[in-house]
Amino acid sequence: MIAENPLYKELFYMGYTGRENTYEYFTEKEEAILNEVRLKKPQILADPKTLIEFRAKLRWKSQIGLLFLYEITRRVNTSDEPFDFKDISIDYGKGKMSINEFLDLYPLPQDDISKTKFDLRGLSLVRVDLKTQHFQNIDLRYSTFCNIRLTNATFKDCSLDHASMIRSEFVNTVFDKWCTLDSVDFSDSLLDVTFKCKVTAPQISYLKKRDLKCIIMGFNARWRAFTEIPGDTFMDMCDNQKLKDYVLEQQKRVAKAYKIRQGGLLRRIGESLWTTF
């Protein structure tokens, strides 16, 4: 989400109140804003990805971008069948505006990836329940999947580098061998996923004792505070050996907690046992 980008936070020190349209505010004052940040907080723009991510997310904050986000969310929440993102359009003025027209109106710098894929960089899907959806040949870098449940989905030849896939459940989901997953944030998510592509430098949230207690006590796992990774394809495709070793140990501890929970023990017994992990 754009609110987590450090450049967005700086806007509030330059007169932005949050009530203005973010896209219009930034584009009108872009040169002055960037010069001010370079002068006072150069560390923010030291990583070029900060500005790239900000621009990718910013176009969805334009007035037309917000309309398309609403239409995409509506389609996701009401469709029982897979749909093609390229077919999405909105009522605008006296006619229709296609998503391709929107992307042409708010272009981003093109590179080798965006030139060969449908460019949805910076897209934000929040609080949706998506079933049996196919994402094919889409550039989803810097996108956000937050508080969603994605079931029976397939990602084919998609770029998801620097995406944020947090506080969500990905169930029976497949990333094929042509996908890219570099520096993806999987914090607080269930990854019941088949990874057929490399998983490079992922970010996860770690299991704590209180998480095991919550499992034993039967709390709703939808609101887990750690990244749960069943299965073995993550270990097969992850490039971080230390992280792979952690996930293997985590699986054993989580399985033990679920076993205690399913055994029908009284809550007070569960409370006494969770300290043994």
N, C-alpha and C positions, 0 to 999 in steps of 0.2 A: 504494500500500500504506500501511496506517495507520502503519507504522513510520517513514515519511518525514515524517509530520505533526509539526511542532514541539511541538504540545501533547502528543502521545504521549510524546515524549522527556522532557518535564518530569515525567511520572509517576514516573520513576525517581529523581527528587530528592525525592519525597514518600512514599517507602516501598514503592512498587511494585517487584517483583523480576522480573516477566516470567513467573513461575510461576502467578500468579493468573489467573482469567478476566478479561480486560481490561474487558469490558462490566460485569461485576458490580463490579469494583473502582472504576471511574469513577462509576457510578450511585450507589453507596453513599456516595461522598465528593465528589460533584460540586460542591456549593456551596463546600466548603472548598478544593478544588483550584482552581477558577476564581478565587476571591478571592485565593488565594496567587499565582497567575500575574498577575493584574491589579496586585497590589501590587509584586511583585519584577521581573516581566518584562512590562510592559504592551504592549511592541511585538509580542508574540506574538499577542495578541488584537486588535491595532489593525486588522488586516484581518479583517473579519467572516467571510470565506470560510474562514479557518483552522478556526473552530469548526463551521461548516456542514459542511465536508469531514469533520472528525473524527467528528461525529455520524452522518453518512451511512455511514462505514466501520465505526463502532463496532457497529452492530446486527448486522453479519455476524460479529462476534467474540463474540456471545452464544453460549451452548451450543446453542441451536436454530439460530442463524444458521450456526454451523460445520457442523452437520448438513446444512443446505441447500446450503452451499458445496460440501461433499463430494458431494452428490447431483447438483448442477449439473455439477461437474467430471467425475463418472462418466458422466453422460449425454452430455456433450460428447465424451469420449474413446471412447465405445462406439457412438455413433449415426452411421450412414452417411446418414441422411436428416434433413432439417430438422425441428426440433421447436419446439413453442411453450413458452416459458418459463412461461406461465400454467398449463400442465398438470403442472408438477413438484410432487411431494409426497414426504413422507418417512413412514416408519413411526415413530409416536410414541405411547407409552403403549399403549392397547388398540386403537388404530385408526390412521388416517392424518391427517396435517396437511398441508393445501395451502399453497402458497407465499402465497396471498392471506391465509390465516389468520396466517401468520408476519408478513406486512407489517402486518396489523392489530394484531398483538401488540406490534410494535416500530415505532410510527408516527414519521414525521418531519414537521416543519412543511410544510404544503402551500402551493404557489404556483400561478400560472397554468399552468406547464408540468407539474408533477407531477399536477395535477388532471385533465389530459387525456391522460396517458400512463401506461403500466404502470411503476410506480415501482421501479426496481432501482438507485437511486442508491447509489454506494459499492461496487457489486459488484466482486469481484476474481477474474479468471481468470488463472491462472499455470500455465505449462508444459502447455499443451493444444494439440492439433492439431485444428482445427475446419474442416470442409469443407461447402460448400454449405449454409450457414446463413443464414436470413433474420431480421434484427432489425427488427421493425416496431412503430412507435409506442411505443417504450420510452424511459424517462427513465434515461439512463446517465451523468448528470453525476457527476463525482468518482469514476468507476469506474477500474479498473486492468486493462489487458491487458498482461501481462508475460511474456516468453519464450514466446510462442505463435506458431503459424502458422495464419493464417486464409486459406482458399482458396475462391474462388468464392462470396464472401459479399456480401450486400446489406444496407445500412442504409437503412430507409425511415422518414422522419419521426421520427428519433431525436435526442434531445438528448445530446450528448457533451461539453458545455462542462466544462473543467477536468479532463478525463479524462487518464489516463496510459497511453499506448500505446507502450511502450518495449521495446527489445531483442527485437523481434518482426518477423515477416514477414507483410505483408498483400498477398496475391497475387490479382489479378483481382477486386478488391473495389470496390464502388460505394457512395458516399454520395450519396443522391438530393438533390434541390434543397430538400427540406423539412427536412433535417438541420441541426443547428447544431454548429459546431466552433469554439468560442471558447476560446483559451488552452489548447490541447491540447498535451501533451508527446509529441513523436514521436522522442525521442532514440534513436539506435542502431537504428533500424528501417528495413526496406525498405517503401517505399510505392508498390507497383505498383498504384496506385489510380486510379479515376476519381472526381474530385471534381466534383459538380454543385451543391454549396452553397458558400457563402463560407467561407474558412478565415481566421479572425481571430486575430491575435497568436499564431501557433504557436511552439512551442519545438522546436528541432532541435539535433543535435550535428554539428559541422562536420568536413569532410574534412581529413585531415592526410597528410603525405607517407608516413608509415608505413602508412596505409590503402591507398595506391596500391601500395606494395611488397607488401602482403599479397595484393592482387588478382593482381599479376603472378606472385607465387610460388605461386599456386594454393591459398591457405589457404581454409578453409571460410567462405564469405561469411555463413553463418548467424550467425556471431559478429562481425559487422561492428561497428566502433566509431564509426560515423558514420551519419547519416540519408541513405539512398540514395533518390532520387526520380526514377525514369524517367518519361517521358511529359510532357505539357504542361498537364494540367488543374490541377495545383497552381499553376503560374504564372498561369493564367487566373483562379483563384479566390482566391488569397492577397492580403491587403490591404497587404503590406509590399513595396514596390518594391525596396528594397535586398536583401531576402531572395530575391526572384524573380531578380534579376540574379545573385546568388550561385549559386542552383540551376542556372541555365542554364550558368554556367561550370563548375560541378561536373560536370554531365552530360558535358561535352566531355572533361574530364580522366579521368573514370571510364571512358568509352567507349574512350579511348586506352589505358588500362591493360588493359582486357579484350581489346583488339585485340592488344596485345603478348603477353598470356597465351595467346590462341588461336593465335598464330603459331608456337607450339611452340619458342620460344627457350629455350636452356639457362638454368637458374636463375642461374648466375653472370652471364649477360648481362643478365637481368632486374634483378639487383641493381645493376648499373652504370647501367642506364637509368632507374631510378626517380628518381634525383636530378635528372633533367632537367625534371620537372614543376614 
